Each structure stands twice: as C-alpha cells, then as structure tokens.
Amino acid sequence: MSSTTYDGIVYNGQIRLLTDVHLPDQTRVYVTVADSVQRPVMRIVTPQLVHSEQAVDFQKQMVEDEPDASL
C-alpha cells in the first residue's frame, strides 16, 4: 500500500487541503494530527523571599496539647 502526504487545515470541522488535489469519492484516507497546537501550561506561582535570611520569620513551633479527659 503506497501513501502520499498532503498538508491541510480544519475549517468548520472539515479538512481543507492546502494544495489543489482531487481525490475520488470513497478514497480511504488516514488523518494524523500534528502536535503544533500547544495547550496552555498551568503555572502556580508561589511567593518567594527576596532575602533568604527572612526564612527565620516563618519558622513553625510545634506545641503538643495535653489530652483533655473532660470532653
């Protein structure tokens, strides 16, 4: 089975070939979609300290609570 490649673009759900090619009715074709369309990448921005010595201001202190038997 031989094959030929034609470039095309989809307009209103129909594939339009970029070259003037006539294909007979009921010609079997295979469609490969190129990865040229890039989907937007989601980026979550987190706050960053300008000066690393400020990290001391954000230290957490663990405090263990005594169990309360009266609950």
C-alpha positions in Angstrom: 0.0 0.0 0.0 1.5 3.3 -1.0 0.8 6.6 0.6 1.1 10.3 -0.1 1.1 13.1 2.5 -0.8 16.4 2.0 -1.0 19.3 4.4 -4.4 20.6 5.4 -6.2 22.8 7.8 -9.6 22.2 9.5 -12.3 24.8 8.8 -15.7 24.5 10.4 -15.0 20.8 11.2 -13.9 19.9 7.6 -10.4 19.2 6.4 -9.3 21.5 3.6 -6.1 20.5 1.8 -3.6 23.3 1.2 -2.8 22.1 -2.3 -5.3 21.7 -5.2 -5.7 17.9 -5.1 -8.7 16.0 -6.4 -9.4 12.7 -4.5 -12.0 10.4 -5.9 -15.1 9.7 -3.8 -14.7 6.9 -1.2 -10.9 7.2 -1.2 -9.6 5.8 2.0 -7.5 8.4 3.9 -5.7 8.5 7.2 -5.6 11.7 9.3 -2.6 12.4 11.5 -3.0 15.5 13.7 0.3 17.4 14.2 1.3 18.5 17.7 1.8 22.1 16.6 -1.1 23.3 18.7 0.3 23.8 22.2 -2.1 23.7 25.1 -1.6 26.4 27.7 0.5 25.2 30.6 -0.9 25.9 34.0 1.6 27.6 36.3 1.1 28.0 40.0 3.3 30.9 41.3 4.3 30.7 44.9 5.7 33.6 47.0 9.5 33.7 47.3 11.6 35.5 49.7 14.0 38.2 48.4 16.4 37.6 51.2 16.9 34.0 52.4 17.7 35.2 56.0 14.0 36.2 56.3 13.1 32.5 56.4 13.6 32.6 60.2 10.5 34.7 60.4 8.4 31.8 59.1 9.6 29.0 61.3 6.8 27.0 62.9 6.8 26.0 66.5 5.2 22.6 67.5 3.1 22.7 70.7 1.7 19.4 71.9 -1.6 19.7 73.6 -2.4 17.6 76.6 -5.4 15.3 76.1 -8.5 16.7 78.0 -10.4 13.8 79.6 -13.3 16.1 80.5 -14.5 16.2 76.9 
